[in-house]
């Protein structure tokens, strides 16, 4: 082991998780990390799977646990990793999702206009300044700027520790057995060749199971029709609230959420934005929805009440873009049923698309070391045909007529 243990935590997925002493424990105790206790891991997925109430905090600890196991495996196999590098790697994986806002991916671009990885890097730089540069190695590993590339691959790649934990953890809390993977065997099969992370040939079937589990979890959990509808409702609700905020309407909501709803320029990450962001969590949004539900604006009131009462909109999925005539027909119907303006009806009928890629053969392929020592891409050694498997689906979302009542 590289570290002394400061604290142990009982995790429902892995059992005992050890928290190393020193800088890692200091970051673990920091308010910026503890905030992840108040950020849901899978957004509004609990509207479909009631047990899915776990948080980004749970996930970060799980990923850190797998990271420590991977480090021990690589150390036993003679891979040169210093204590400083091990510390940097653990901090990189522990903080890899610290840039997530309320409901994780759901409002990622709606509130801040930023990808969560950009926010993560900004927060890591803030912590690094507080710790007098102690996170330099962690930031380099996270940003893929560290010379030992395999360290970054453990944090972010097609077979990284992040994906291993969220598949296993989300499967556990949703009860969807198809997401369970043999993470322990995959980790035991890991090694390093020419500065790159590879999997030994004996681990091929575990990797195949991992890729299939990820594909099934996306369409069965993350992009489940009801989950997708509820998340799109929340996005639409915040977009409407933002328009009203910018027009001068005042809400009895947190100052931090107000900051983002009123903001006209979200392209620059600065200290003010980070300060407000780190005070924002799921509870700000739930409180806001309660306030919106009493608002005079018909579409905002309808959307927020529907979310609070779980009156999830109907969603139609298609392999092809939704026809404009179909959209207009439903808008007209909603307008008449609710006796609202065309603008308000447009706020309750929305379209979009979602896609999922099982595996990408053009970017950072999983590499496999054969028994003869040769290293080949996973797509060339798998028994199953592996290619670019992007599946895109278009959706049309609108209120169910049976739920429509007077606004």
N, C-alpha and C positions, 0 to 999 in steps of 0.2 A: 504493500500500500504506500501511496505517496504522502498521505496526510494523516494527522491525528483527527479523531472524531470529536466534534463539539456537541452535537445534538443528534438524537434519533427521532424519526417520525414514522408512525404506523400508517402505511399506505394500503388501501383496499386492493390495489392491483398487484403490487410487488411485495407487500409485507413491509419489513423494516427498511427505511431509507436513511442512510447516514449523511449528515451535514458536516463537511470538513471544517476544521477550525481555521482561524486567521481571516484573511481577506474575503474568502468565500462566505464565511458566516456573517461578516460585516455587511456584505452586499445582500445576503439573504434577509437580514434584519432591517435593511433600509426601507423607508416608506415608499420609495419608487417601485420597489419589488413587491412589497406587501400589498400594494394597491391591486395587484393581479388577483387577490382573493375576491375582489369585487367586480371582476370581468368574467363573464361566462365564456366557457371554452367553445361552445357550439351554438351561440346565438339563441334563437328561439326554437331550437330543436326539441326542447321539452314540451312544446305544444303537441308534438307527435309521440315522443318517447319521454314519459314523465320522469324517468330516472336521470335524464341527461341534465343535471344541475351542477355538474362539476365546473371548475374554473381554470383560467389560465395559470393560476398558482399551482394547482394540482399537476397540470401538464408540464410546467417548468421543472418541478421537483422530479417527476417521472423521467423526463429527458435527461436531467442531471444524473439520476441513478444509473440509467443505461450508459451514460458517458463514463462514469467511474468504472463500470464493468468492462467497457470497451478498452479503457486505458489499461486495466489490469491484464486483459487478454493480450494486448499488444506488447506490454512489458514482458510477460512470460515468453512471448515469441521472439524476444530480443530486439524489438524496435526501439530505437533511441528516442526517448522523450524525456526531457528534463522536468524537474518539479515546476519551474517557471512556466513551461509550455503546458503542462498538465493543468496548472492553475488557470492559465489563460483560456484553455479549451473549456474547462468546467464553467468559468464565468461567461464565456460566449454562449454556451448552450443554456445556462441558467437565465440569461438575459435576452435570449433570442426573440422572445415575444413581448418584451416589456413595452414595445411601441404600439400594442393593440389598444384600441379605444373601446367604449361600451359595445357590448354584444360582438366583440372581436371583428370578424371579417365583414359583418353586415353593414356597418356604417363607416367602413374604412375610408372611402373616398368622399362620402356625403358630408361628413363633419369637417375633416381637416384638409381634404383634397390631396392627401399624401398617402403613399403606400406605407404599410406598417413597418417595413424594414428601414425606410428612411427615418421614421420616428424613433425606431429602436436605436439606430446609430447615433442620432442626436442625443438621446437620453444616456447612452453609454458614454458619449463624450462629456456630458454634464457630470456623470459620476466619476469619470476619469479625472476631471479637473478637481473635484472634491477630494479625491484620493491621491492627488499629486502625481499623476501619471502611472499609477499602479495597474491600470487596465489597458495599458498600451498593447500588450501582447494579445489580450482578449479581443480588442478592437481590430487588430491586424488579422487575426484568425477569422473573425466574423465577416470582415470585408474581403477575404481571400487575398490579402496582401502579405501574408506570412510565408516565408520560403517553403516550409513543410506543408505542401498542398493537401495532404491527406487529413490534416487537422481540420481544415475548412470543410472537407467532404463529409466529415462526421457531423458537422453542424448543418450543412445545406448541400443536398445532392439527391439523386434518385433513390438512394438507399441510406438515408441519414437517420440519426437518432431521434430527431424531431418527428418524422413520419412514423417511426417504429412505436414511439409512445402514443401519439394521438390515435393511431389505428387501434392499438391494444386497449387504450383507456376509453375511447369513445365506444368501442365495441362492448366493453364491460358495463358502462353506465347506460347505454341504450338498450342493452340486451340483444343486440344484433350479432349473433354468433359468427356470421360470415366474415367479420372484421378481425377476428382473432388470428394472430400471426405467431410464428415460432421465433420471436425476437431473440431468445437466449441462444438458440442454435446459430442464427445469422451472426450474432456478435462473436460467438466462439469460432466461426469460420472466417472471420476477418483477419487480414494481414496487410502488409505494405510492400509494394514492389515498385522500384524506381520512383519513390516519392508519391505514389498514388495508392489509394485504398483499393484493395481487391478482395474478392471472396473466393475461398478455396472451392474446388470442383464439387466437393461433398455437400456444399451448401446450395447448389443450383435449385433443387426442388423447394427449399425453404424460400428462396428468392421469388420463384414462380408463384408460390402461395401468397407472398407479400404483395406482389403486383396485382394479383387477382382480388385479394382482400381490399386493396385500395380502390379498385374499380367498383366493386360491389358496394362499398361503404359510401362512395360518392352518390350513386344513384339511389341507394336505399336509405341513406341518412342525410348527408350534407345537401343534396339536391332533391330530396323527397318533395313531391308536389306541394304538400301542405306546409312543409318547412319553407320552401321557396316562396309560396304565396304570403306567408306571415312576414317573412323578412322583407319582401318587396313592399308590403303594406307599411312597415316601419320606415323604410327608406322614403316612400312617398309622403308619409306623415311629416317627417323631418324636413323634406324639401318644401312642403307647403308652409310649415311653421317658419322656415327661413325666409320665404318670400314675404310673409306677413310681418316678420321682424324688421326686415329691410324697408318695409313701407311705413314703419313707425309704430306698429302694434306692440304693446308691452305685455309680457307674460309673467306670472308669478312662478318663475323657475330659477334654477341656480345661475349665478353670474357667469360661471364657467361655460355652461351650455349656451347661455345668451351670447357670450363672446363669439362662439363658432357660428351660431345662427345668424348673427349680424355681420360677420366678417365678409367683406367683398373680395379680399385677396388672400387666398389660402396657399399660395404657391411658395411662400417664404417661411422656412422654419427658423424662428428666432426665439430668444429667451422668454418673451411674453407668451408666445403660442405654447411653448413647452410647459410653462408654469400653469397655464389654464388646463392644458391637456392632462397633466398629472393629477389634477384635482377632479377629473371627470371619470365617472364609472357608471355601471348599469343603473344604480339607484337614482342618479340624476335623470336618467331617461324615463324610468317608471314614474317618478314624481311628475315629470313634465307631461307624460301621457295623461295622468289624472287631471292636470290643469287644462290640457287641450280638450279633454272630453266635455268641458263646460263652456267652451269657447263659442262665440257667435258665428264663426265661419263654418258653413255647412260641411264642407269636405274634410276639414281638419277635425271637427267634432265627430263626424261619422267614422273616420279612420281610427282615431284614438279610442273611441268606445268599442269598435269592433275588435281592436287588439286587446283591450283590457278584458273584454267578455269572451274572448276566443271565438268570435264570429268570423272565421277565416274566409277570405274571398275564394271564389271558384277560380281555378286556373286550368287553361287549356294548353296542352303541350303539342308541338308539331315539329317535324323535321325541316319544315320550310317556313320562311317568314310569314307572319300573319297578314292576311289581306286587309287593305284599308277599308274596304266595304264592310267587312265583318266587324272591325273595330267601331266604325261609325254607327252601325246598326245597334250594337250593344250600348254605346253612349246615349243614343236617342232613347232607348228603352229605360236606362237608368234615370235619365233626365225627367222622363214622364212619371216614372214610379215614385221618385223622390220629390218631384216638383221643384227642381233646382235649375240653376243656369247651366248653360253649355260648358262654361269654364269649370264650374264645380263638378259636373259630370265627368269632364276630362281628367280631373284629379283622382277620380275613383276607378278609372279604366286605364290600365297601363300595360305596355308590352316591353319585351326585352329578350335576351337570350342567355343561355348558360352553356358552358362546354366543360368537358373532362377529358384529360389525356392520360391513358393508362401508363404509357411509357414513351420516351422520346429517344429515337436512335440517332438524332443529330446533335445532341447536347449531353455531355458528361455521362456517357453510357456506363452502366455498371460493368466492371471488368472482372473476369473470372480467371483464376490461375489453375490450369489443368495439372493433372498429376505428373505430366512430363515437364512441367515448369513453364510451359508456354502460357502467355496471357492473351486472352481474346475477349472481345465485347460480348456481353450477355446475349445479344440478339443472334450471335453466330453459334452459340453453344446450347441454347434452350431447345427442348424437344418441341415446343410450340412455336408457331410462326409469330414473331414479334416485329411490329412495325410502328409507324406513327399512327396511333390509334386515337385521334381526336374525334370525340362525339359531340356535336353541337345540337342543342334543342332550343326552339323558340317558344315563347309563352305569351299568353294573353290572360290578364288577371282582372277580375271585376267582382262586385258584390253578388252573392247568391240572392236570387229574388225572394227566397223563402225567409231570408234574414232582414229584408228591407222593412223598416218601420219609419215612423215619422222622425225626422231629424230634429 
